[in-house]
Amino acid sequence: MIKIAALPGDGIGQEVVPEALKVLRAMDLHFQFIELEAGYDCWNRRGENLPGETISAMQECKAALMGPFTTPVDEKNYKSTVVKIRKTFDLFANVRPAKSRLGLDCIARNADFVIVRENTEGLYAGIEWRTRHGACALRVITVRSSERIARVAFELANTRKKKVTIVHKANILKESDGLFRETCLKISRDYPDIKVEEELVDAAAMRLVASADSFDVLVTTNLYGDILSDLAAQVVGGIGLAPSASVGDEYAAFAPVHGSAPDIAGKEIANPIASILSAKMMLDYLGYGREARRLNKAVERVLAEAKVRTPDLGGTSRTSQLGDGIVKELSRND
C-alpha cells in the first residue's frame, strides 16, 4: 500500500482535491490517502499554516497531492504555505505542462509544451526589506540551482521533441539572468542531440500567444516561470485545466496551477480537471505510466464530448458532476 499525502488547502481546494481523490480511488490503485491540514484556514485556526505533524506525516508518504493555498496580501507575518513546502522538501523543479485538447475553444490549437521553472530562489527567495525611501528585494540566482533546473529540462526534452528554449532577460539583468543563461548553455553541452534556443522573457510571452506550438520545453527562473505558465494555461483553454508538479531528488508534490479562488469557494462550480491532471502527473512520477495514460485518455474523452462542463468551460455542471463524468469514462475504458 503506497501512502499519499492529501492536502486540500484553502478555498476551492476543498472541492477539487476530493474529486481527484475520488478518481484515483475509482482506479483501484492500492493507495492510502493521508489527509492533512495546511494553509491559511489552518493558520486561522491554529496559528500555523504548516504544522509539524503535517510535515512529519508527509515525510512518511511517497508523494503529496495538494490543493491551492491562500497567501493573503495584508498579513505581513504570513509566509506562503507552498513556498514552505517547496523549501522543506527541496522541491527545486516546478514542471507545468500545457496542451491543447479536442473540444476546447482555445487560442493555441496544436500546442504541447512544458514550462520547467526553478522553484526555490529568484525573487521568490523572499529576501526583502523596507527602506526609508521605499523597499528592496534581493534576487538570488545560484549556479547549483540553475544547473539542477537545466538538467531537469534537458532530461525531459530527451523524452519529447528534443528542443529546449532558455528564457531569460540577460540583456538587462546581466549578472543574475546572465549566470542563469550561461549555466543552462553549459549544461546543454551534455545533450548534443537537443536543439537549444534562447528567448527573452517578454518575447517568449508574445510567442506563447502567437505560436505556442513552436515550443517543446521552456526552462526559466522562478518569477518568469510563474507568470508564463499562467499565460500558457490560458492559451490552451484556461487555468482550470493546468496541472503542475514540484519535484525534488527524493520527493514530489502535485497541485493545480490555479489559486484558491475564494470568490467561488463553496459554490461547487470550480473545475477539478487541473487537480485530476495533477494526479495523473503523480501517477507518472510513481511509475504508474499505464494508469496515467488511462486517466489522461478519460479526461480527454470527457472534454471532447462536451456533455459535462463547469462554467469556466462554458457549461453548467457542478464540480462533483465533472469528477463523476471522468470516473464513468474510466469504467468504460476497463
TORNU-430740 format. One record per residue (C-alpha): residue number from 0; x, y, z; residue in one letter. Coordinates in Angstrom, 3 decimals. Layout:
<recs>
+-----+----------+----------+----------+------+
: pos :       c1 :       c2 :       c3 : code :
+-----+----------+----------+----------+------+
: NUM :        X :        Y :        Z :    A :
...
+-----+----------+----------+----------+------+
</recs>
This chain:
<recs>
+-----+----------+----------+----------+------+
: pos :       c1 :       c2 :       c3 : code :
+-----+----------+----------+----------+------+
:   0 :    0.000 :    0.000 :    0.000 :    M :
:   1 :    1.508 :    3.315 :   -1.112 :    I :
:   2 :    0.890 :    6.277 :    1.184 :    K :
:   3 :   -0.061 :    9.579 :   -0.464 :    I :
:   4 :   -0.334 :   12.824 :    1.492 :    A :
:   5 :   -3.532 :   14.710 :    0.614 :    A :
:   6 :   -3.577 :   18.426 :    1.444 :    L :
:   7 :   -6.795 :   20.049 :    0.131 :    P :
:   8 :   -5.577 :   23.501 :    1.173 :    G :
:   9 :   -7.828 :   26.544 :    1.010 :    D :
:  10 :  -10.872 :   27.765 :   -0.900 :    G :
:  11 :  -11.774 :   25.609 :   -3.890 :    I :
:  12 :   -9.028 :   23.179 :   -2.937 :    G :
:  13 :  -11.587 :   21.711 :   -0.558 :    Q :
:  14 :  -13.731 :   20.899 :   -3.622 :    E :
:  15 :  -11.288 :   19.944 :   -6.378 :    V :
:  16 :   -8.853 :   17.755 :   -4.429 :    V :
:  17 :  -11.650 :   15.413 :   -3.234 :    P :
:  18 :  -12.603 :   14.939 :   -6.898 :    E :
:  19 :   -9.047 :   13.951 :   -7.765 :    A :
:  20 :   -9.024 :   11.520 :   -4.843 :    L :
:  21 :  -12.378 :   10.127 :   -5.978 :    K :
:  22 :  -10.968 :    9.468 :   -9.435 :    V :
:  23 :   -7.844 :    7.791 :   -8.050 :    L :
:  24 :   -9.904 :    5.606 :   -5.729 :    R :
:  25 :  -12.004 :    4.511 :   -8.692 :    A :
:  26 :   -8.829 :    3.200 :  -10.333 :    M :
:  27 :   -8.205 :    0.696 :   -7.510 :    D :
:  28 :   -4.507 :    1.512 :   -7.212 :    L :
:  29 :   -3.933 :    0.359 :   -3.633 :    H :
:  30 :   -3.080 :    3.849 :   -2.435 :    F :
:  31 :   -3.668 :    5.025 :    1.100 :    Q :
:  32 :   -4.505 :    8.719 :    1.265 :    F :
:  33 :   -3.429 :   10.550 :    4.419 :    I :
:  34 :   -5.469 :   13.762 :    4.654 :    E :
:  35 :   -3.524 :   16.583 :    6.304 :    L :
:  36 :   -4.008 :   20.194 :    7.367 :    E :
:  37 :   -2.125 :   23.138 :    5.890 :    A :
:  38 :   -2.861 :   26.606 :    4.579 :    G :
:  39 :   -4.475 :   29.873 :    5.575 :    Y :
:  40 :   -7.564 :   28.286 :    7.153 :    D :
:  41 :   -5.251 :   26.131 :    9.249 :    C :
:  42 :   -3.317 :   29.248 :   10.269 :    W :
:  43 :   -6.522 :   30.979 :   11.345 :    N :
:  44 :   -7.491 :   28.019 :   13.489 :    R :
:  45 :   -4.125 :   27.001 :   14.860 :    R :
:  46 :   -1.749 :   29.911 :   14.391 :    G :
:  47 :    0.455 :   27.986 :   11.917 :    E :
:  48 :   -0.037 :   27.151 :    8.265 :    N :
:  49 :    2.224 :   24.102 :    8.088 :    L :
:  50 :    2.092 :   22.204 :   11.395 :    P :
:  51 :    4.962 :   19.971 :   12.394 :    G :
:  52 :    2.759 :   16.884 :   12.349 :    E :
:  53 :    1.778 :   17.656 :    8.752 :    T :
:  54 :    5.433 :   17.766 :    7.741 :    I :
:  55 :    6.156 :   14.530 :    9.624 :    S :
:  56 :    3.211 :   12.759 :    8.000 :    A :
:  57 :    4.250 :   13.991 :    4.547 :    M :
:  58 :    7.711 :   12.556 :    5.117 :    Q :
:  59 :    6.130 :    9.131 :    5.631 :    E :
:  60 :    4.433 :    9.324 :    2.222 :    C :
:  61 :    5.771 :    8.719 :   -1.280 :    K :
:  62 :    4.307 :   11.957 :   -2.669 :    A :
:  63 :    1.745 :   14.670 :   -1.952 :    A :
:  64 :   -1.403 :   15.679 :   -3.819 :    L :
:  65 :   -2.250 :   19.248 :   -2.861 :    M :
:  66 :   -4.814 :   21.937 :   -3.487 :    G :
:  67 :   -4.165 :   25.685 :   -3.747 :    P :
:  68 :   -3.187 :   27.695 :   -0.676 :    F :
:  69 :   -4.282 :   31.249 :    0.091 :    T :
:  70 :   -1.476 :   33.754 :    0.724 :    T :
:  71 :   -3.108 :   36.967 :    2.000 :    P :
:  72 :   -1.587 :   40.229 :    0.823 :    V :
:  73 :   -2.244 :   42.179 :    4.025 :    D :
:  74 :   -0.835 :   39.646 :    6.524 :    E :
:  75 :    2.767 :   40.832 :    6.755 :    K :
:  76 :    3.857 :   37.999 :    9.045 :    N :
:  77 :    2.280 :   35.279 :    6.920 :    Y :
:  78 :    4.654 :   33.185 :    4.816 :    K :
:  79 :    3.409 :   31.259 :    1.783 :    S :
:  80 :    2.462 :   27.665 :    2.599 :    T :
:  81 :    3.508 :   26.307 :   -0.768 :    V :
:  82 :    6.894 :   28.055 :   -0.598 :    V :
:  83 :    7.442 :   26.500 :    2.839 :    K :
:  84 :    6.662 :   23.055 :    1.431 :    I :
:  85 :    8.997 :   23.569 :   -1.525 :    R :
:  86 :   11.847 :   24.634 :    0.740 :    K :
:  87 :   11.202 :   21.949 :    3.388 :    T :
:  88 :   11.359 :   19.143 :    0.806 :    F :
:  89 :   13.781 :   20.887 :   -1.591 :    D :
:  90 :   11.297 :   20.688 :   -4.466 :    L :
:  91 :   13.507 :   22.657 :   -6.814 :    F :
:  92 :   11.781 :   21.932 :  -10.129 :    A :
:  93 :    8.270 :   23.107 :  -10.962 :    N :
:  94 :    7.014 :   21.312 :  -14.061 :    V :
:  95 :    3.932 :   22.736 :  -15.770 :    R :
:  96 :    2.683 :   21.081 :  -18.976 :    P :
:  97 :    0.375 :   22.899 :  -21.381 :    A :
:  98 :   -1.505 :   21.030 :  -24.097 :    K :
:  99 :   -4.448 :   21.965 :  -26.304 :    S :
: 100 :   -7.220 :   19.372 :  -26.291 :    R :
: 101 :  -10.046 :   18.450 :  -28.615 :    L :
: 102 :  -13.373 :   20.063 :  -27.858 :    G :
: 103 :  -11.977 :   23.228 :  -26.302 :    L :
: 104 :  -12.144 :   26.697 :  -27.805 :    D :
: 105 :   -8.617 :   27.966 :  -27.218 :    C :
: 106 :   -6.002 :   30.279 :  -28.727 :    I :
: 107 :   -3.391 :   27.593 :  -29.367 :    A :
: 108 :   -4.786 :   24.711 :  -31.417 :    R :
: 109 :   -1.806 :   22.346 :  -31.607 :    N :
: 110 :    0.283 :   23.245 :  -28.573 :    A :
: 111 :    2.066 :   20.630 :  -26.474 :    D :
: 112 :    4.873 :   22.041 :  -24.362 :    F :
: 113 :    6.189 :   22.134 :  -20.801 :    V :
: 114 :    7.480 :   25.018 :  -18.701 :    I :
: 115 :   10.229 :   23.957 :  -16.303 :    V :
: 116 :   10.556 :   26.611 :  -13.617 :    R :
: 117 :   13.217 :   26.926 :  -10.930 :    E :
: 118 :   11.246 :   26.654 :   -7.721 :    N :
: 119 :   13.324 :   27.767 :   -4.737 :    T :
: 120 :   15.080 :   31.077 :   -5.385 :    E :
: 121 :   14.992 :   34.160 :   -7.629 :    G :
: 122 :   12.774 :   36.960 :   -6.321 :    L :
: 123 :   10.669 :   34.341 :   -4.547 :    Y :
: 124 :   13.526 :   33.733 :   -2.131 :    A :
: 125 :   11.591 :   36.284 :   -0.059 :    G :
: 126 :   14.599 :   38.391 :    0.941 :    I :
: 127 :   13.199 :   41.909 :    1.013 :    E :
: 128 :   13.078 :   44.892 :    3.292 :    W :
: 129 :   11.685 :   48.402 :    3.652 :    R :
: 130 :   13.998 :   51.382 :    3.489 :    T :
: 131 :   13.490 :   54.995 :    4.459 :    R :
: 132 :   12.513 :   55.860 :    0.907 :    H :
: 133 :   10.994 :   52.641 :   -0.422 :    G :
: 134 :   11.670 :   48.926 :   -0.448 :    A :
: 135 :   14.273 :   46.499 :   -1.779 :    C :
: 136 :   14.210 :   42.824 :   -2.767 :    A :
: 137 :   17.194 :   40.557 :   -3.322 :    L :
: 138 :   17.068 :   38.291 :   -6.375 :    R :
: 139 :   19.062 :   35.131 :   -5.760 :    V :
: 140 :   20.333 :   33.046 :   -8.702 :    I :
: 141 :   22.881 :   30.338 :   -7.908 :    T :
: 142 :   24.944 :   28.064 :  -10.121 :    V :
: 143 :   23.739 :   24.949 :   -8.268 :    R :
: 144 :   20.035 :   25.701 :   -8.701 :    S :
: 145 :   20.499 :   26.776 :  -12.307 :    S :
: 146 :   22.371 :   23.546 :  -13.068 :    E :
: 147 :   19.717 :   21.410 :  -11.426 :    R :
: 148 :   16.784 :   23.005 :  -13.215 :    I :
: 149 :   18.585 :   22.981 :  -16.564 :    A :
: 150 :   19.288 :   19.278 :  -16.244 :    R :
: 151 :   15.614 :   18.567 :  -15.480 :    V :
: 152 :   14.636 :   20.466 :  -18.635 :    A :
: 153 :   17.119 :   18.686 :  -20.884 :    F :
: 154 :   16.269 :   15.257 :  -19.496 :    E :
: 155 :   12.593 :   15.982 :  -20.122 :    L :
: 156 :   13.272 :   17.202 :  -23.657 :    A :
: 157 :   15.083 :   13.931 :  -24.314 :    N :
: 158 :   11.748 :   12.134 :  -23.882 :    T :
: 159 :    9.800 :   14.619 :  -26.023 :    R :
: 160 :   10.602 :   16.661 :  -29.156 :    K :
: 161 :   14.253 :   17.279 :  -28.209 :    K :
: 162 :   14.140 :   21.053 :  -28.005 :    K :
: 163 :   14.825 :   23.409 :  -25.090 :    V :
: 164 :   14.152 :   27.148 :  -25.000 :    T :
: 165 :   16.138 :   29.046 :  -22.368 :    I :
: 166 :   14.017 :   32.006 :  -21.249 :    V :
: 167 :   15.791 :   34.939 :  -19.579 :    H :
: 168 :   16.364 :   38.702 :  -19.627 :    K :
: 169 :   20.156 :   38.621 :  -19.681 :    A :
: 170 :   20.366 :   41.660 :  -21.942 :    N :
: 171 :   19.263 :   43.783 :  -18.968 :    I :
: 172 :   19.916 :   41.623 :  -15.889 :    L :
: 173 :   23.431 :   40.780 :  -16.976 :    K :
: 174 :   24.635 :   39.225 :  -13.721 :    E :
: 175 :   21.642 :   37.266 :  -12.393 :    S :
: 176 :   19.975 :   36.238 :  -15.652 :    D :
: 177 :   23.407 :   36.179 :  -17.256 :    G :
: 178 :   24.502 :   33.492 :  -14.813 :    L :
: 179 :   21.301 :   31.500 :  -15.376 :    F :
: 180 :   21.741 :   31.673 :  -19.150 :    R :
: 181 :   25.419 :   30.727 :  -19.061 :    E :
: 182 :   24.739 :   27.793 :  -16.756 :    T :
: 183 :   21.935 :   26.433 :  -18.940 :    C :
: 184 :   24.135 :   26.698 :  -22.019 :    L :
: 185 :   26.930 :   24.880 :  -20.182 :    K :
: 186 :   24.573 :   22.018 :  -19.246 :    I :
: 187 :   23.333 :   21.870 :  -22.853 :    S :
: 188 :   26.758 :   20.593 :  -23.941 :    R :
: 189 :   25.958 :   17.319 :  -22.199 :    D :
: 190 :   22.947 :   16.912 :  -24.526 :    Y :
: 191 :   24.257 :   17.254 :  -28.103 :    P :
: 192 :   21.049 :   15.800 :  -29.573 :    D :
: 193 :   18.879 :   18.536 :  -28.047 :    I :
: 194 :   18.211 :   21.681 :  -30.075 :    K :
: 195 :   18.785 :   24.769 :  -27.923 :    V :
: 196 :   17.361 :   28.236 :  -28.435 :    E :
: 197 :   17.115 :   31.380 :  -26.328 :    E :
: 198 :   14.223 :   33.785 :  -25.872 :    E :
: 199 :   13.907 :   36.993 :  -23.886 :    L :
: 200 :   11.028 :   36.623 :  -21.445 :    V :
: 201 :    8.891 :   39.370 :  -22.987 :    D :
: 202 :    9.350 :   37.897 :  -26.458 :    A :
: 203 :    8.555 :   34.446 :  -25.073 :    A :
: 204 :    5.247 :   35.773 :  -23.725 :    A :
: 205 :    4.345 :   37.164 :  -27.136 :    M :
: 206 :    5.338 :   33.944 :  -28.878 :    R :
: 207 :    3.246 :   31.855 :  -26.489 :    L :
: 208 :    0.206 :   33.687 :  -27.813 :    V :
: 209 :    1.298 :   33.854 :  -31.460 :    A :
: 210 :    2.829 :   30.397 :  -31.958 :    S :
: 211 :    2.694 :   28.241 :  -28.836 :    A :
: 212 :    3.078 :   25.113 :  -30.954 :    D :
: 213 :    6.689 :   26.112 :  -31.731 :    S :
: 214 :    7.778 :   25.316 :  -28.152 :    F :
: 215 :    8.724 :   21.998 :  -26.577 :    D :
: 216 :   10.420 :   22.544 :  -23.203 :    V :
: 217 :   10.988 :   26.035 :  -21.773 :    L :
: 218 :   13.374 :   26.432 :  -18.842 :    V :
: 219 :   13.399 :   29.618 :  -16.811 :    T :
: 220 :   13.686 :   31.270 :  -13.426 :    T :
: 221 :   11.088 :   31.344 :  -10.671 :    N :
: 222 :    9.168 :   34.559 :  -11.344 :    L :
: 223 :    9.243 :   34.268 :  -15.131 :    Y :
: 224 :    8.041 :   30.673 :  -14.940 :    G :
: 225 :    5.183 :   31.594 :  -12.634 :    D :
: 226 :    3.890 :   34.281 :  -14.983 :    I :
: 227 :    4.497 :   32.440 :  -18.257 :    L :
: 228 :    2.820 :   29.244 :  -17.054 :    S :
: 229 :   -0.411 :   31.105 :  -16.247 :    D :
: 230 :   -0.308 :   32.641 :  -19.723 :    L :
: 231 :    0.356 :   29.182 :  -21.167 :    A :
: 232 :   -2.652 :   27.773 :  -19.342 :    A :
: 233 :   -4.917 :   30.435 :  -20.824 :    Q :
: 234 :   -3.817 :   29.909 :  -24.411 :    V :
: 235 :   -4.649 :   26.174 :  -24.203 :    V :
: 236 :   -8.057 :   26.521 :  -22.603 :    G :
: 237 :   -7.873 :   28.092 :  -19.155 :    G :
: 238 :   -6.293 :   27.908 :  -15.735 :    I :
: 239 :   -8.823 :   25.294 :  -14.609 :    G :
: 240 :   -7.071 :   22.764 :  -16.845 :    L :
: 241 :   -3.482 :   23.424 :  -15.733 :    A :
: 242 :   -1.667 :   20.849 :  -13.557 :    P :
: 243 :    1.795 :   21.037 :  -12.045 :    S :
: 244 :    4.458 :   19.036 :  -10.250 :    A :
: 245 :    7.031 :   20.313 :   -7.780 :    S :
: 246 :    9.841 :   17.783 :   -7.859 :    V :
: 247 :   12.981 :   17.214 :   -5.834 :    G :
: 248 :   15.552 :   14.454 :   -5.711 :    D :
: 249 :   13.574 :   12.399 :   -3.186 :    E :
: 250 :   10.034 :   13.796 :   -3.059 :    Y :
: 251 :    7.377 :   15.432 :   -5.214 :    A :
: 252 :    4.141 :   17.345 :   -4.679 :    A :
: 253 :    1.398 :   17.757 :   -7.269 :    F :
: 254 :   -1.153 :   20.559 :   -7.415 :    A :
: 255 :   -3.273 :   22.614 :   -9.815 :    P :
: 256 :   -1.676 :   25.817 :  -11.030 :    V :
: 257 :   -4.729 :   27.910 :  -10.103 :    H :
: 258 :   -5.255 :   29.696 :   -6.807 :    G :
: 259 :   -7.766 :   29.154 :   -4.020 :    S :
: 260 :  -10.415 :   31.387 :   -5.708 :    A :
: 261 :  -12.268 :   32.441 :   -2.536 :    P :
: 262 :  -14.896 :   34.244 :   -4.628 :    D :
: 263 :  -16.289 :   30.931 :   -5.898 :    I :
: 264 :  -15.343 :   28.664 :   -2.991 :    A :
: 265 :  -18.276 :   26.644 :   -1.672 :    G :
: 266 :  -20.381 :   27.125 :   -4.804 :    K :
: 267 :  -19.351 :   23.781 :   -6.345 :    E :
: 268 :  -18.604 :   25.342 :   -9.712 :    I :
: 269 :  -14.797 :   25.024 :   -9.685 :    A :
: 270 :  -13.177 :   22.962 :  -12.425 :    N :
: 271 :  -11.468 :   19.867 :  -10.922 :    P :
: 272 :   -9.573 :   18.877 :  -14.067 :    I :
: 273 :   -6.338 :   20.673 :  -13.103 :    A :
: 274 :   -6.332 :   18.717 :   -9.849 :    S :
: 275 :   -7.160 :   15.456 :  -11.657 :    I :
: 276 :   -4.406 :   16.030 :  -14.223 :    L :
: 277 :   -2.018 :   16.762 :  -11.343 :    S :
: 278 :   -2.969 :   13.322 :  -10.028 :    A :
: 279 :   -2.124 :   11.959 :  -13.478 :    K :
: 280 :    1.336 :   13.526 :  -13.215 :    M :
: 281 :    1.707 :   11.903 :   -9.787 :    M :
: 282 :    0.917 :    8.505 :  -11.303 :    L :
: 283 :    3.696 :    9.013 :  -13.850 :    D :
: 284 :    6.116 :   10.019 :  -11.094 :    Y :
: 285 :    5.270 :    6.918 :   -9.050 :    L :
: 286 :    5.848 :    4.627 :  -12.015 :    G :
: 287 :    2.198 :    4.036 :  -12.930 :    Y :
: 288 :    2.602 :    5.077 :  -16.557 :    G :
: 289 :   -0.154 :    2.866 :  -17.947 :    R :
: 290 :   -2.637 :    4.117 :  -15.358 :    E :
: 291 :   -1.593 :    7.713 :  -16.033 :    A :
: 292 :   -2.297 :    7.272 :  -19.746 :    R :
: 293 :   -5.646 :    5.704 :  -18.926 :    R :
: 294 :   -6.622 :    8.664 :  -16.763 :    L :
: 295 :   -5.463 :   11.187 :  -19.343 :    N :
: 296 :   -7.498 :    9.402 :  -22.012 :    K :
: 297 :  -10.614 :    9.565 :  -19.815 :    A :
: 298 :  -10.156 :   13.319 :  -19.271 :    V :
: 299 :   -9.657 :   13.914 :  -22.990 :    E :
: 300 :  -12.818 :   11.994 :  -23.887 :    R :
: 301 :  -14.919 :   13.901 :  -21.363 :    V :
: 302 :  -13.616 :   17.219 :  -22.704 :    L :
: 303 :  -14.116 :   16.180 :  -26.321 :    A :
: 304 :  -17.707 :   15.026 :  -25.726 :    E :
: 305 :  -18.522 :   18.355 :  -24.028 :    A :
: 306 :  -21.500 :   16.880 :  -22.163 :    K :
: 307 :  -20.220 :   17.652 :  -18.683 :    V :
: 308 :  -18.510 :   21.022 :  -18.219 :    R :
: 309 :  -18.099 :   23.502 :  -15.406 :    T :
: 310 :  -18.918 :   27.202 :  -16.020 :    P :
: 311 :  -15.313 :   28.162 :  -16.839 :    D :
: 312 :  -15.577 :   25.821 :  -19.846 :    L :
: 313 :  -18.952 :   27.188 :  -20.903 :    G :
: 314 :  -21.113 :   24.577 :  -19.165 :    G :
: 315 :  -23.420 :   24.372 :  -16.182 :    T :
: 316 :  -22.127 :   21.224 :  -14.468 :    S :
: 317 :  -21.042 :   21.136 :  -10.852 :    R :
: 318 :  -17.579 :   20.209 :   -9.657 :    T :
: 319 :  -18.655 :   16.759 :   -8.498 :    S :
: 320 :  -20.525 :   16.076 :  -11.752 :    Q :
: 321 :  -17.376 :   16.609 :  -13.777 :    L :
: 322 :  -15.490 :   14.285 :  -11.427 :    G :
: 323 :  -18.282 :   11.716 :  -11.786 :    D :
: 324 :  -18.084 :   12.023 :  -15.567 :    G :
: 325 :  -14.393 :   11.151 :  -15.542 :    I :
: 326 :  -14.990 :    8.213 :  -13.193 :    V :
: 327 :  -17.701 :    6.965 :  -15.567 :    K :
: 328 :  -15.355 :    7.286 :  -18.511 :    E :
: 329 :  -12.693 :    5.306 :  -16.645 :    L :
: 330 :  -15.148 :    2.466 :  -16.179 :    S :
: 331 :  -15.796 :    2.432 :  -19.933 :    R :
: 332 :  -12.079 :    2.043 :  -20.560 :    N :
: 333 :  -11.822 :   -1.061 :  -18.338 :    D :
+-----+----------+----------+----------+------+
</recs>
